[in-house]
Amino acid sequence: MPELKNIIPSDDELYAYYREHRPDPAVSLSRDLEGLEDAAEAAQRFGCLEYLCKVDSLILDGLKWMNELDRSHPFWSGTNLRPTIYKLFDFARMILDSEPDNLRALWLVAVEDTFWGANDLGQHWWLRLWQMDSIDVKWPIRAGLWNEMMLGYNNDAVGRLLRQMGSPPAGHDYLAEIATAENARLREWAAKQIESAYQF
């Protein structure tokens, strides 16, 4: 990512910094997914575009939140004092160290794996948000579906997470909807999660 010019950037500078390498998914995704029928259906029909826009909004909000932290705070020690992406998730974890129920920080760490394209999908944090009665079950399912579209491991991570969440009926209903997809890869993924979460 490019360097931020100012130690305490304006919101406009933060936005431009972020957008230089992370285009708005609502604008870019239809172009980026051209020819990728499975991912396009996941994005457009099953809520993954909505999820990616949510991630995008959370990151921008998080950068502004971190920017408000006084530069004399120990968090900035040994850094260039600028609110960069690379500090954001450490910032969220610092908040959670003192405020373990802070929803703003929990959402940030929940979507971290999606943001970086990691192998995982933040199951621990989704479970924590669920236990706090703070999320719709569709959010972690969408996170897992997008993880599958991007990485293709074809595992049952979402199903195992739903089991930890108590196998909520709404999760089954949403997966059953995905199981009606036109694309076979989506149908197979949804069936695997249903088997893991609801047919054990």
C-alpha positions as CSV (number, residue, x, y, z in Angstrom):
1,M,0.0,0.0,0.0
2,P,1.2,3.6,-0.6
3,E,2.5,5.7,2.3
4,L,0.2,8.1,4.0
5,K,1.6,11.6,3.7
6,N,0.3,12.9,7.0
7,I,0.6,11.4,10.5
8,I,-3.0,12.3,11.2
9,P,-4.6,12.1,7.7
10,S,-8.0,13.6,6.8
11,D,-10.8,11.2,6.1
12,D,-10.4,12.0,2.4
13,E,-6.7,11.0,2.5
14,L,-7.5,7.8,4.3
15,Y,-10.2,7.0,1.7
16,A,-7.8,7.6,-1.2
17,Y,-5.0,5.6,0.5
18,Y,-7.4,2.6,0.9
19,R,-8.9,2.9,-2.5
20,E,-5.6,2.9,-4.3
21,H,-5.3,-0.8,-3.8
22,R,-8.8,-1.8,-2.7
23,P,-11.4,-0.7,-5.3
24,D,-15.0,-0.5,-4.1
25,P,-16.4,-4.1,-4.5
26,A,-19.8,-2.7,-5.6
27,V,-18.0,-1.2,-8.6
28,S,-15.3,-3.6,-9.4
29,L,-16.7,-7.1,-8.7
30,S,-18.8,-7.6,-11.8
31,R,-15.8,-6.9,-13.9
32,D,-13.4,-9.0,-11.8
33,L,-15.7,-12.0,-11.9
34,E,-16.3,-12.0,-15.6
35,G,-16.2,-15.7,-16.7
36,L,-16.2,-17.0,-13.1
37,E,-19.8,-18.3,-13.1
38,D,-19.6,-19.9,-9.6
39,A,-18.2,-16.8,-7.8
40,A,-20.5,-14.5,-9.8
41,E,-23.6,-16.4,-8.7
42,A,-22.3,-16.5,-5.1
43,A,-21.8,-12.7,-5.2
44,Q,-25.0,-11.7,-6.9
45,R,-27.5,-14.3,-5.8
46,F,-26.3,-15.5,-2.4
47,G,-25.1,-12.3,-0.7
48,C,-21.3,-12.4,-1.1
49,L,-21.3,-9.0,-2.7
50,E,-23.2,-7.6,0.2
51,Y,-20.7,-9.3,2.5
52,L,-17.7,-7.9,0.7
53,C,-19.3,-4.4,0.8
54,K,-19.7,-4.9,4.6
55,V,-16.0,-5.9,4.9
56,D,-15.1,-2.8,2.9
57,S,-17.1,-0.5,5.1
58,L,-15.7,-2.1,8.3
59,I,-12.1,-1.5,7.1
60,L,-12.7,2.1,6.2
61,D,-14.5,2.7,9.5
62,G,-11.7,1.0,11.4
63,L,-9.0,3.2,9.7
64,K,-10.9,6.3,10.8
65,W,-11.3,4.9,14.3
66,M,-7.6,4.1,14.6
67,N,-6.8,7.6,13.3
68,E,-8.6,9.0,16.4
69,L,-6.2,7.3,18.8
70,D,-3.9,9.8,20.4
71,R,-0.4,9.5,19.0
72,S,1.1,9.5,22.5
73,H,-0.6,6.1,23.1
74,P,1.8,3.2,23.6
75,F,0.2,1.5,20.6
76,W,2.1,3.8,18.3
77,S,5.5,3.1,19.9
78,G,8.1,2.1,17.3
79,T,5.8,2.9,14.3
80,N,5.5,5.7,11.8
81,L,2.4,6.9,13.7
82,R,0.2,6.6,10.6
83,P,-3.1,4.6,10.6
84,T,-2.3,2.0,8.0
85,I,-4.0,-1.2,7.0
86,Y,-1.0,-3.2,8.5
87,K,-1.7,-1.8,12.0
88,L,-5.5,-2.0,11.8
89,F,-6.1,-5.6,13.1
90,D,-3.4,-5.2,15.8
91,F,-5.4,-2.1,16.9
92,A,-8.6,-4.1,17.0
93,R,-6.9,-6.8,19.1
94,M,-5.6,-4.1,21.5
95,I,-9.1,-2.8,22.0
96,L,-10.3,-6.4,22.7
97,D,-7.6,-6.8,25.3
98,S,-9.3,-4.2,27.4
99,E,-12.9,-4.4,26.0
100,P,-13.5,-8.1,25.0
101,D,-17.1,-7.3,24.1
102,N,-16.4,-4.4,21.8
103,L,-18.5,-5.2,18.7
104,R,-16.6,-2.8,16.5
105,A,-13.3,-4.5,17.1
106,L,-14.9,-8.0,17.0
107,W,-16.3,-7.4,13.6
108,L,-12.9,-6.2,12.4
109,V,-11.1,-9.4,13.5
110,A,-13.9,-11.5,12.2
111,V,-13.4,-10.2,8.6
112,E,-9.6,-10.1,8.8
113,D,-9.1,-13.5,7.0
114,T,-11.5,-12.4,4.2
115,F,-9.6,-9.2,3.8
116,W,-6.2,-10.9,3.5
117,G,-7.5,-13.9,1.5
118,A,-6.3,-16.3,4.2
119,N,-7.0,-20.0,4.4
120,D,-9.2,-19.6,7.5
121,L,-12.4,-17.6,7.8
122,G,-12.3,-16.2,11.3
123,Q,-14.4,-18.9,13.0
124,H,-13.4,-18.0,16.5
125,W,-14.6,-14.5,16.1
126,W,-17.8,-15.3,14.3
127,L,-18.6,-17.7,17.1
128,R,-17.9,-15.0,19.7
129,L,-20.3,-12.6,17.8
130,W,-22.9,-15.3,17.6
131,Q,-22.7,-16.0,21.4
132,M,-23.2,-12.3,22.0
133,D,-26.4,-12.4,19.8
134,S,-24.9,-9.8,17.5
135,I,-24.9,-11.3,14.0
136,D,-27.3,-12.9,11.5
137,V,-26.1,-16.4,10.7
138,K,-25.9,-15.4,7.1
139,W,-22.7,-13.4,7.7
140,P,-20.4,-16.3,8.6
141,I,-22.0,-18.5,5.9
142,R,-21.2,-15.8,3.3
143,A,-17.7,-15.5,4.7
144,G,-17.2,-19.2,4.2
145,L,-18.8,-19.3,0.8
146,W,-16.6,-16.5,-0.5
147,N,-13.6,-18.3,1.0
148,E,-14.5,-21.3,-1.0
149,M,-15.0,-19.3,-4.2
150,M,-11.5,-17.7,-3.8
151,L,-9.5,-20.6,-2.5
152,G,-11.4,-23.8,-3.4
153,Y,-10.5,-26.1,-0.5
154,N,-14.0,-27.6,-0.5
155,N,-13.9,-28.2,3.2
156,D,-16.7,-28.1,5.8
157,A,-15.4,-25.2,7.9
158,V,-18.8,-23.5,7.9
159,G,-20.6,-26.6,8.9
160,R,-18.2,-27.2,11.8
161,L,-18.7,-23.6,12.9
162,L,-22.5,-23.9,12.7
163,R,-22.3,-27.0,14.9
164,Q,-20.4,-24.9,17.5
165,M,-23.2,-22.3,17.1
166,G,-25.8,-24.9,18.0
167,S,-26.8,-25.8,14.4
168,P,-29.3,-22.9,14.1
169,P,-32.3,-23.6,11.9
170,A,-31.8,-20.3,10.0
171,G,-28.4,-21.6,8.9
172,H,-29.9,-24.7,7.5
173,D,-32.5,-22.7,5.6
174,Y,-29.9,-20.4,4.1
175,L,-27.6,-23.3,3.1
176,A,-30.6,-25.1,1.6
177,E,-31.2,-22.0,-0.5
178,I,-27.6,-22.0,-1.7
179,A,-28.1,-25.7,-2.5
180,T,-30.5,-24.6,-5.3
181,A,-27.8,-22.8,-7.1
182,E,-27.4,-23.1,-10.8
183,N,-23.7,-23.8,-10.4
184,A,-22.8,-27.3,-9.2
185,R,-19.8,-26.2,-7.2
186,L,-22.1,-24.0,-5.0
187,R,-24.6,-26.8,-4.6
188,E,-21.9,-29.3,-3.5
189,W,-20.4,-26.8,-1.1
190,A,-23.8,-26.1,0.5
191,A,-24.6,-29.9,0.8
192,K,-21.3,-30.5,2.5
193,Q,-22.0,-27.8,5.1
194,I,-25.5,-29.1,5.7
195,E,-24.2,-32.6,6.2
196,S,-21.5,-31.4,8.7
197,A,-23.8,-29.1,10.7
198,Y,-27.2,-30.8,10.6
199,Q,-26.8,-34.5,9.7
200,F,-24.2,-35.7,12.2
